[in-house]
Amino acid sequence: MVPGVIYFLVFHYGVFFGNIIAFKDYIPFNGFSGSAWVGFRNFTDLFGDSDFWRAALNTVEIACLQLVFFFPAPLALALLLHSLTSNTLRRAVQSIVYLPHFMSWVIVVAMAQQMLGATGVFNSALSGAGLHTVDIIGDPDLFKPLTVLQVIWKDCGWGTIIFLAALTQVDDQLYEASAIDGAGPWRRFWHITLPAIRPIVLLLLVMRIGDILSVGFEQILLQRDAVGAEAAEIIDTFVYYKGIIGGNFGYGVAAGLFKGVVGAVLVFTANKVAHRLGEQGVYK
């Protein structure tokens, strides 16, 4: 546990003190103590900035799409893999679907551009057939669904690990007894599989809701210029451009702190709902 504990102490708890920058006109050369204290001015400017609310809206839209379409995808894939009777075939399919997780977003985005860009394979095929071409990568209206599809392709297989581990704990005799009693596949799933894995599903759902405003900094940053900030700016890229590139550190940290507070509130709320449903959630 030591490496993991050190990681969280240094990169999560150790840097928490840096949030004081959100209440200062922070100048790196002056340090924490030498920078002027401005109170809530950064937050006032932030909440009056239309660019921030546009980034927040884009973040929420992408997060909702990921929650609806990406979160159930690993569970569905795990159920399909669990239904395979051949262990050799199951391990082979698992190995294949795990591979995209180990690719960097630079490679994934580059592959998407080569396939779906203006001069990509898809448009080359359409042009060769005499049909109208579509620049999917550069279309702002298609950007959000495209990012969700990229996340599903990249991380769906990796997300099945926990669900598969939970499914292996279900007693096969329950399935055999229910089949003898005449229960079909859907009834076996609804009355045996789903109750058995519901604690894991709710646990992962609570954790996902708490991290819902983190929708993929690298993925979005690599594709932002292709569709413009109007469609692709999210809170993380807003912090990057305003705080780091623009040098307004206090303003950027205020946006990041706001995101963290909202995430914490969502975790507490979702965990309380899990308790009402009779599950433990993330904590008691």
Disulfide bonds with the S-S distance in Angstrom:
none
